[in-house]
Amino acid sequence: MSAGERASGRTALARDGFSELGDADRLLGELSDALALSRDEILVGADGAADPDAALSALARIARRDASAVAAALRRGGATLWLLLGASNGFADFYLRHPDELAHLPAAATPLPTGDELVAELRAAVEADADGFAARGDESAWVALRTRYRRLLARIAVFDLAAPDPVEVLPAVAAALADAAGAALEASLSVARTRVAGGAPGTGLFPRDQVAATRLAIIGMGKTGARELNYVSDVDVIFVGGGTDALVAEIGESRVIDIATRLAVQTMRGISGIEVEPPLWEVDANLRPEGKQGALVRSLDSHLAYYDRWAKSWEFQALLKARPLAGDRMLGAAYVEALQPKVWTSAARENFVDSVQRMRERVTEFIPPAEVPYQLKLGPGGIRDIEFTVQLLQLVHGLADDRIRQRGTLDALEALVAEGYIGRGDAAAFARDYRMLRVLEHRVQLRELRRTHLMPQTPEGLRVLARASHLASDGPGIWGLWEGIKREVREIHVRLFYRPLLSAVAALPAEEQQLSTAQAHDRLAAIGFRDPAGALRHIGALTGGLSRKATIQRHLMPIMIRWFADGVDPDYGLLAYRRISERLGDTPWFLRMLRDSSGAAERLTHVLSGSRYIGELMEWIPESVAWLDSEDQLRPRSGVALQDEARAIQTRHETIGDAMRAVRNLRRRELLRLAFGAILGTLTIEELAEGLTTVSEVTIQATLRAVRREIVPPEDAALDFSVIAMGRFGGGELGFGSDADVLYVYDANGIDPERAHELSRQLVAGLRNYSEDQRVPFDLDADLRPEGRNGPLVRSLDSYAEYYRRWSLSWEAQALLRARGVAGSVTLIRRFMAIADEVRYPAHVAVQDLREIKRIKARVENERLPQGVDRTRHVKLGPGGLSDVEWLVQLLQHAHAHALPGLRTTSTLDALEAARQAGLVPDAAAARLAASWRLASRLRSANTLLSGQTSDVLPTDRAKLDGIGRLLEYPARSATLVDEEWLRTSRRARRDFEKLFYG
C-alpha cells in the first residue's frame, strides 16, 4: 500500500470513529491476511460500533484463535459483530473463550426471544426431560447452561443496540432480561435435581422419585420480579418448598424441606459458583424471612406464619414486586396470592413511617464521596430516587386503591396517572428520565458485562457511551444530559409527592394534580407527620389567599414539607415555621431570602424540626432567620463585641428595668446563635462551651454594673464587690441548660463594715432579681459557698480568708479548684484568687483529706441520683459521666497542683491533659476519660436543645433518643447507636475512674 493510500485509509478510519489509527491500520492488515478478506469487507458496519478500536482489537484476538469462525461471522453479518463488540468487551471475552458461538450471533433485525423460547433454549442446553431432570449433573451441564445463556443474552443485546430508539425499547429489553434470568434458574434447577438424585458431592443422595415429588418455587423479587432487570444484576429470590401429599406422608415435611434446600443450594451454585465458564450473576436470597440468619427454604405455611407474627413493615414492602419466577409455578402463585394483600395493608401499621424511612435510607445509602457524581443508581436524581417516589406513592394510596398495585415502575406510573394521583405531564417526564437512566445503566454494564452503576470518568469512556446509547453525539453531550436528568428528577420528585398536598388546602391551577383531604392526610402520615390534620391546617394558613406572600409560600411549601419530613419532629417544625411567618408578616426580606436561598430555607427547616429550644426562641427573635443565610452570622460573637454592646445598652437606657430587658434580649439572641451553630454542626463542643460561658459572663457583668449604679451611692463608691464563677461556669464548660455556679465577695475598703455588708447583700439580691429570665432561665447558684446553703450568700474577703483558714472542709477546697473571677473589682478578684490558691493547691495534702473526697464522691453517687432513674443513663452523676471525670481530675489537682503548675487550670480537659503529660494518668485512660466527658457534654446539650427542657438523663423513649442522635449527626433511626455508644464509652471511662480514683 502506497503512502497516499495509507493516508486515505486512515482518514476513512477516523470517519468511522477509530481514534488509534496506527494500531487500527496494523490490525486490519493482520486480519485481512488471516481471514482472506479485504479491508473494506472487514470494515462493513464498523461505523456503527460504539468503540471501533476495541471491536477491532477483539476481532484480532478471536481470529488468532479461530480465524475461520471470525471470517464466517463477518461474511454472514459483519455489522452485527461490530455493533456488539464495539459496545461490549465482556462479549469479546466470551467469544474469545467460545469462538464457535459466533455462528449463533443473530442478525440485527432478529426479534427479542419470548419467555417460552428462553426456557426452552436453556432447558435444551442441559437436556432436561419432562420431569425436570437434566441429562447430566456434572460441571459440564453448568458450563453448557452458562454458555447458552450468554448466547441468548447476545441476542437481546444486539436487538437493544440496533434499535433506532433504545429508550423506546427499554421496557421490552428489561423484561427479556428478567425472563432470561428466570429461564436460567429453571435450567439450573434441572441440573440441581439430577445432582441431588445422583449423589453429587455435597448434595447427599436421595431417591429420584422423592426429588421429583419435591416442590420448589423460586420467587423473583425486586427488578427481577418486576421484569425490569439489568444486563448484570443481583437476582433477588425467595425459595418456597413443599412436596406432594404422598411424599410428605411418606418422609415427613422436614425431610421434604431438606431436599428442597439442597435443590436451592445447587440451583444457586449453577448460576453463581466458580466454574470454567464464569458465573452469570449473584443469586441473592437475603430478602427471605430473618435474612441471612433464616432458613434458605421454608414451606408456604412457615412463610405465612412468619409474616403473620414477626415480619416488619419493610419486609412486606420488599414483596411489592414478587412474582413466581421458576420452579413449581402453582406453589409460587399460591405464595404470591397469600402475601400480596399484606404488602398493601402494611401502610396501616404503626411502624409504617419507620419503614418509609428505611426506604429513604436505601435511596441515600452510603456511597463513597468520589463516586457520588457518577452514580446512576444511588446518587441524587438517580434511578433509585425515581423508584422510591413511585413505590412510596403506591404504598400510601394502594391500601385503598387496588388499581395502582403494579410491580413495574413504568406500569405503576401509568396507573398512578390513570387514577389521578399524579399529573400526566410530570409522570411522562419522570418515565422518560427513568428510561434514559436505565439505558445508560445498561450500556455501562454491557461494556465489561459486570455489575456497575457508575458513569464513565474519562472523556473516551463518555464518548463511547454516547455512541452506544444514541442519546448524545459526544462525551460532553452525554454528561450534560446526565446532569440535566438528575436536576429534573429531583424537581419532579417534589412536584409529584409534595406539591399536590397543597391542593387539599389551597386553590391550585386546574391543570395541576388535585388531592382530596384524605389522600393528602395519607401522604403526610407516610412521611412522618404524627398529626397530618394539624399539618394540613398549617399548610392552608400559610398558602391560602391571593397575596404575594401566599403565592411565594405556595412555591416554597412543597420542598419545605420534604425538608421538615427529613427532620426530627416535622409537626413541631411546621408549626414553628407558621408562627415565625406570621410574626414576620409581610416583611419583604424574609420570603425573598427563603425563595432565593435554598441553603437558608433548608437550614431553617432543619433547626425548627430539630429543636424546640430554637423554635421557642425564634418566635421571640424572628429576625434571626436572616442569620441562616450567612456563615459569619452563625459564628459566636467575641466577648469584646458583646461587652461593647452591653455597655452601649446601659448608656441608652436610663432605668434599670429598661436596661436589663435589653440585656436579657442580648443574652437570648446570643444563646439562639449558639444553638444554631450546635444544630448545624458549625461549632465543636469546646467552642460551644466557650460561647455559652462568654454570654453568661457578659450578662453578669452588665447586670452587676446596672445594679451597682442603682444601689451603691457615690459616697460608698469605694466598696469593692466581685462575682466568682464556680463549677462548670468557672471551668468555661457550660452547656445549654447549665446553672451558673457563683460566689459573691466584697471588701469594705474603708467604708463602715456593716454598711458594706448591707450594700453587698442588696447587690446580690439585685443580681439575682434582674438576671432572672422566664423564657430562658438563668440561675445564679451560690450553693458552693462556704457552709453551703446554710452559709451567708455574700461574705467579705476577710471572712472568706478566716473561714478557709479555720473551718473549710475538703469538698470546699475541691470546689475552689474551678474558681475564677468573672465580674466586679479586678483587684478584689486577684486578692480572692490568692486566698483560693492556698486552699486548693496546698503544699501538703493530708491522706485523710483525700480519703474524705473519695468518701463524699461515693455518697454523692448513692444519694444524689434521682430515685427510679437508671444510673447508667445519667450523663452527669452516672458511671463514667461528667462527675466521674471531673472528680478524678480535681483529686489529682488538689494532690499535685502545688508541685505541677500545669494542673493549675479550671478546665477539666486541660487539667486531664496536664495529668497525662505528668504521668499521673496513662495515655489510653486519658483518651477514654476525655471521650466520655465530651460525649456526656454533647448528649446533655442535645437533650436540652431537642426538648427545650434541661435534663441530665438520657431518655428511654426511642423517638427522643433518635432525635438526640440526629442532632449529634448520627444517621436517622440511630437510637440504638446512641445508647450503645454512651454505654460503651461510659463503661470504659468508669473502669479507668475506679482504678485511678479509688485505687
Secondary structure, 3 states (H helix, E strand, C coil): CCHHHHHHHHHHHHHCCCCCHHHHHHHHHHHHHHHCCCHHHHCCCHHHCCCHHHHHHHHHHHHHHCHHHHHHHHHHHHHHHHHHHHHCHHHHHHHHHCHHHHHHCCCCCCCCCCHHHHHHHHHHHCCCCCCCCCCCCCHHHHHHHHHHHHHHHHHHHHHHHHCCCHHHHHHHHHHHHHHHHHHHHHHHHHHHHHHHHHCCCCCCCCCHHHHHHEEEEEEECHHHHCCCCCCCCCEEEEEEEEECHHHHHHHCHHHHHHHHHHHHHHHHHHHHCCCCCCCCCCEECCCCCCHHHCCCEEEHHHHHHHHHHCCCHHHHHCCCCCEEEEECHHHHHHHHHHHHHHHHHHHHCCCHHHHHHHHHHHHCCCCCHHHHHHECCCCCCCHHHHHHHHHHHHHHHHCCCHHHCCCCHHHHHHHHHHCCCCCHHHHHHHHHHHHHHHHHHHHHHHHHCCCCCECCCCHHHHHHHHHHHCCCCCHHHHHHHHHHHHHHHHHHHHHHHHHHHHCCCCCCCCCCCCCCHHHHHHHHHHCCCCCHHHHHHHHHHHHCCCCHHHHHHHHHHHHHHHHHHHCCCHHHHHHHHHHHHHHHCCCHHHHHHHHHCHHHHHHHHHHHHHCHHHHHHHHHCHHHHHHHHCCHHHCCCCHHHHHHHHHHHHHHCCCHHHHHHHHHHHHHHHHHHHHHHHHHCCCCHHHHHHHHHHHHHHHHHHHHHHHHHHHCCHHHCCCEEEEEECHHHHCCCCCCCCCEEEEEEEECCCCCHHHHHHHHHHHHHHHHHHCCCCCCCCCEECCCCCCHHHCCCEEEHHHHHHHHHHCCCHHHHHHHHHCEEEEECHHHHHHHHHHHHHHHCCCCCCHHHHHHHHHHHHHHHHHCCCCCCCHHHECCCCCCCHHHHHHHHHHHHHHHCCCCHHHCCCCHHHHHHHHHHCCCCCHHHHHHHHHHHHHHHHHHHHHHHHHCCCCCECCCCHHHHHHHHHHCCCCCCCHHHHHHHHHHHHHHHHHHHHHHHHC
